[in-house]
Amino acid sequence: FGALGQLNWSGISGNNGAGYVFFPFVNVTSGDENNHVTLGFGRLGGKRVSQNLFSDETTTDPIQSPMINLSGCAKVGRRAWLISENYFFFQPEFFPVERVFSVGIRVWNERKQRLNELAVLGLVDEDGTRGLPWLSWTWPF
């Protein structure tokens, strides 16, 4: 389990763009570091404060956005893993899509001592699905 939080630089009330968010979550994983499935649940909550530029009117909007995550990893070779990370957002607030799907491969580069990842992301919103490439590398430290 864990949590993320954000407090705006301008405080939590009274200023345009002010507010706060809090994101507690819990993950349950079955398997080991090479082959596993993870199910996660979270809820983004908080308050967004906006001020009208032409008056002193301030509005406060509550933020409530539950999320489910389903992720996994399967070893498919001596130094390769099939990976997938998928998010389902209900009432999305800060992320402009309802679902994020991904599938890719992670490869350990022995010579450079790093992990390389190549994946395809699927972003789903009310306008349809868009695919995006994902390329990353990680150096252990």
N, C-alpha and C positions, 0 to 999 in steps of 0.2 A: 504494500500500500504506500501511498505517498500523496503529495499535494503540490500544486504550483499556485503562486499568487502574484498579483500585480497591483501596485498602487501608483496612480498617475502622479507625475511630478507636481501638478497643480493642486493636489489634495483630493479629498473624497467628496467635496460638495462646494457648490457656489461658483465654480469656474468652468468655462466652456471646455469640454473634453475631459473633465475630471471624472473620477469614479474609481472603482476597484473591481477586480475579478478574483475569484478563488476557484480552484479546480482540484477537488479531492478525487482520488481514483484508487481502485484496487485491481490487482492483476492476479490471476491464478494460472500457473504454468504446470503442464504435465510433460515429463520427459527430461532430457539432459541437454547440455550445451550444443550437441550435434543434431539432435532430433527432438523437437518439442512443438507443442501447441500452447498458445497463451490466449486466454479470454480475459478481457479487461472491461471495467465499467467505470465511468466517471460522470461528473455533473459540473458544468461550468456555471457558476452563479456569481452575482454581484450587482453592481449598479452603475449606470452610465448617466452622467450629468451633461446636459447641453444648455447653452445660453443663447437666446436670440440676439443677434448682433445689433438690431435696431431698437431693442427695448431691454428692460431689466428682467424680462420673463425667463425663468429657469425651469427646465423640465427634467424630471428624473425617470429613467426607464429601467425597470428591473431586468436582469439577464438570467435566464434559466435555459440551459442547453445540455440535456443529457447526451452521453456518447457511449457507444459500445465498440470495442476493439477486438478483432480476431486476427492473430498473427501466428506464424509458424516457420519452422526451418527443418529441412530434411537433407541429410548428407547424401550426396549422389556420386561422390568420387573421393579420392584420397585427400584432396585439398579443395573440394567444391561442395557447395550447399545450395539447394533450391530454397528461396526465401519468399515470403508473402506477408504483407502487413495491410490490414483493411480496417477502415474506420467508418462508422455509421453515426452521423450527427443528427440529432432530433432538435428542431428549432435552432439551426446554426446561427451563431452570432458573429464571431470574428473570422470564421473560415467560410468563404462564400460558396461552398458546395455541401451537398447532403451526404455524399459517400466518397470515399477514397479507396480504390483498390490498387494493389500492386503485386506484381510477380516478377521475379528476377533470379539472378544467380550471384553468389558470393564466392570469390576465389582467393585462396591464400597464395600470395606471391612470395615464394621462399627466398628468391634472390634479393628482393627489395624489402623483405620483412614487413609486409603490409597486406591488408585486405582490400580487394577491389570488388565493387558491386556495380552491376549493370541490370537495370530493371525498367519496366514500363509501368507508369502510373495511369490509372483511369480515374478521372474526376467527373462525378455525376451531379448535375443540378437540374433545375426545371427546364433548361434549354437542351438537355441531352448529355452525351458523354464525350469527353475529350481525352485523348491519349497524349501522354508526355513521356519523353525519355528521362531516365535517372542514371547518373553516373557518379560514383563516389569512391573514395579510398580512405582507409583508416590506418594510422600508424599506432601500434600499441606503445604504451609508455608506462 
